[in-house]
């Protein structure tokens, strides 16, 4: 990559990043269309699951299953299904992980 290509890519990335953020400064663009609102409610739980599931299924450093993590993940899933609350899911999952780690060292 020569210097001209580097600057073209850098300026293009800067413009794209600024445009993606500046669109929310336009008053009519701040509210998404009504057809997207049901799906947008699910973004938070989907991101939480995407972050949590790999940590539950692979123990750090070993890559194998850890019984304490699997049990706490199952408990957190049950709480999420029952309460539909992300906050209670995090609290219950963390408490279950602490208790299960103490029970299965």
N, C-alpha and C positions, 0 to 999 in steps of 0.2 A: 504494500500500500504506500503510495507516494504521499507527499505532503498535501497536495490539492485534494486528493480523495479523503484524507483524514479530516480536513476542514469541512468538506461537503457533508460527510457523515455527521460530524459534530454539530454543525449548524442545523442540519435536518433533524437530528434528535432533539436539539434544544427547541426548535420551532414546534415539533410534534408534542413535546412535553408541555410547553406553554399553552398550546392550543387546547390540549386535553383539560387543563386546569382553568383556563380562561372562559371556557364555555359556560361555567357555572356563574360567571359574573353577569351574563345576559339574563334579565329578569324572567323571560318566558321559558328559558331553557333549564331552570332549576327544578322543575317538577317533572318527573318522568311520566310518560304516557300511562294511562290507567291500565292498559293491558299488561304492563310490566310489574305493577305493584305487587301482585300475589307472589311472583317469583322473587322479587327483591326481599321479601320477608324471610326467605329461606337462605339468604346469603350468609348470615351470621352463623347459623348452625352448620352449614356446609363447610365454611372455613374452619370452624372448630373441629369438625370431624376430619377434615383433611390434615390438620395439624396433629390431632390426637391419635388417629389410628396407626400411623407408622410407629409412633412412640410406644403404643400398646403392644403391637405385634413383634417388634424387634427391640430387645434390651440393648441399651447403649454399650458399645464395646464388644459384645459377644455375638449379636445378631440372632440369638436364640430366644425362644419364648420364656417369659418370666411370669410365673404363676400369680404373683402379687399384682402385676400390671394387668393381666388378663381378668382377674377377679374384680379389680377396681374399675376396669373399663366396662365390664358387664353390669356392675352396680350403677355406674354413671349412666349407661344406656337405659337401664330401667327407670332411673329418676327422670331422665330426659323425656322418656316416653310417657311417664305418668304425669309429670308437672308441666311439661312444655316450656320450661324455664331454663335458659342458658346459665344463669347465675347459680341456681340450685344444682344444676348438673355439675358445674365446676366445683362447687363446695363439696358435694357428695362424693365426687370422684377423687378429689384430693384427700378427703377424710378416709375414704376406703383404701386409698393407696398407702397412707400412713399406717393404718391399722393392719393391712395385709402385709406390708413390709416388716412390721414388727412380729407378725405371726409366722411368716415364712422368710427368714433372713437369707 
